[in-house]
């Protein structure tokens, strides 16, 4: 009897283990740079050049070239030519408030090494032989279970075990001072979670959902052809997607006496708004859309009463044939390295944040119609990395009066 019970318990445990594991699939990212660098975030010092008629990525300063990926990187292959100095190849690299989590593989003529960084703490894992200069090398970095192998021209040069393996992050290349590096034919294999579609009728019975709603992984939700009311915030994380199409979507405060409620995006999440009305459900709620990291927001043919529409980090937003005007708001803003383009639309205000040490000089920034205005083309700026573009767009006149309201060009 005890043996039967033990077997049954073991079978239940195995069943639970199998069904609790996240289903994943393998995706491959490849870039030979012949179509440009849209897949990359290039800091100063990185650029695309021609070498013998072939486009390659060149790094010349102590800065980063980063590819933002959807999954967990298991293998990285690339061609590398080091002309002088040294380079770090970063894998499973993730910025955090305290610093950076990553593995970095250092390569130069004098040697090679692999180190692990957690926050601002560095751990040396292993050292090896260097690489020759001024010739192309085939580099392969492979992570299998808890082992990291580094190959140069099919020769294993470094191999380490790490029981506390990092399990998230992107890839990046980091040249050092007084260094010149060429990179080409980057190929990445990664495990990504299977996409899960949420049923709108299940989440919004009778058109309402109460409590904060979070999508993560590759979850996606489509709200279309209806009226939906969200009590609380919506959080889009990882590579999740929310599509609001041909609908009326209202948001309201829930259980907390806060004013700002809305949709928050991070990581590589995306939000698509098509032919829909977005508004707060009452005057006590101010509808916001906040996006950061490498997220994207696309709005088309949609009249909205959004109070704050703010892009941070490397987020990108395109607004077309739409309206972002709240009763006391409608502020469109970009910060950090974000990019916002508004076309054939009407908005309440444009926020211009001038960082410490930056300069900004412009004229004619009133309300009214702007046939074309671009921050970096139509103003004198330095030390500002974000960009805002207005094309055939109207800034509504300030009829509210004095007060902390979003109209015009708050700086």
VENTA-V483018 format. One record per backbone hydrogen bond with DSSP energy under -0.5 kcal/mol. CO is the residue of the C=O (numbers start at 1). NH is the residue of the N-H. Records with the same first field share a line. If there is no record, write none. Layout:
BEGIN
CO: NH, NH
END
This chain:
BEGIN
1: 5
2: 6
3: 7
4: 8
5: 9
6: 10
7: 11
8: 12
9: 13
10: 14
11: 15
12: 16
13: 17
14: 18
15: 19
16: 20
17: 21
23: 194
25: 192
27: 190
29: 188
31: 186
33: 36
37: 40
39: 68
40: 42
41: 43, 66
43: 46
45: 60
47: 58
49: 56
51: 54
54: 51
56: 49
57: 183
58: 47
59: 181
61: 63
63: 175
64: 43
65: 173
66: 41, 68
67: 69, 171
71: 73
72: 191
74: 143
75: 189
76: 141
77: 187
78: 139
79: 184
80: 137
81: 83, 182
82: 134
84: 180
85: 109
86: 176
87: 107
88: 90, 174
89: 105
90: 172
91: 103
92: 94
93: 170
94: 101
96: 99
99: 96
101: 94
102: 117
103: 91
104: 106, 115
105: 89
106: 113
107: 87
108: 131
111: 108
112: 128
113: 106
114: 125, 126
115: 104
116: 123
117: 102
118: 121
119: 100
121: 118
123: 116
126: 114
128: 112
135: 82
137: 80, 139
138: 153
139: 78
140: 151
141: 76
142: 144, 149
143: 145
144: 146, 147
146: 162
147: 144
148: 160
149: 142
150: 157, 158
151: 140
152: 155
155: 152, 157
158: 150
160: 148
163: 165
169: 73
170: 92, 93
171: 67
172: 90
173: 65
174: 88
176: 179
180: 83, 84
181: 59
182: 81
183: 57
184: 79
186: 31
187: 77
188: 29
189: 74, 75
190: 27, 192
191: 72
192: 25
196: 198, 220
198: 200, 222
199: 203
200: 204
202: 205
204: 207
205: 208
207: 229
209: 211, 231
213: 235
215: 237
216: 219
217: 239
219: 241
220: 198
221: 223, 243
222: 224
223: 245
226: 248
228: 250
229: 209, 231
230: 232, 252
231: 211
233: 213
234: 264
235: 215, 237
236: 266
237: 240
238: 268
240: 270
241: 221
242: 272
243: 223, 245
244: 274
245: 225
247: 249, 277
248: 228
249: 279
250: 230
251: 281
252: 232
256: 258
259: 261, 286
261: 288
262: 234
263: 290
264: 236
265: 292
266: 269
267: 294
269: 296
270: 242
271: 298
272: 244, 274
273: 300
274: 246
276: 278
277: 249
278: 305
279: 251
282: 285
285: 287
286: 261
287: 307, 308
288: 263
289: 310
290: 265
291: 312
292: 295
293: 314
295: 316
296: 271
297: 318
298: 273
299: 320
300: 275
302: 304, 323
303: 278
304: 325
307: 330, 331
308: 289
309: 333
310: 291
311: 335
312: 315
313: 337
315: 339
316: 297
317: 341
318: 299
319: 343
320: 301
322: 346
323: 304
324: 348
328: 406
329: 326
330: 348, 349
331: 309
332: 351
333: 311
335: 338
338: 387
339: 317
340: 389
341: 319
342: 391
343: 321
345: 394
346: 324
347: 396
348: 408
349: 332
351: 334, 353
352: 354
353: 355
355: 358
359: 382
361: 380
364: 366
368: 395
369: 371
370: 393
371: 392
373: 390
374: 377, 378
375: 379
379: 381
380: 361
382: 359
387: 340
388: 375
389: 342
390: 373
391: 344
393: 370
394: 347, 396
395: 368
397: 399
403: 405
405: 407
408: 350
410: 352
411: 354
END
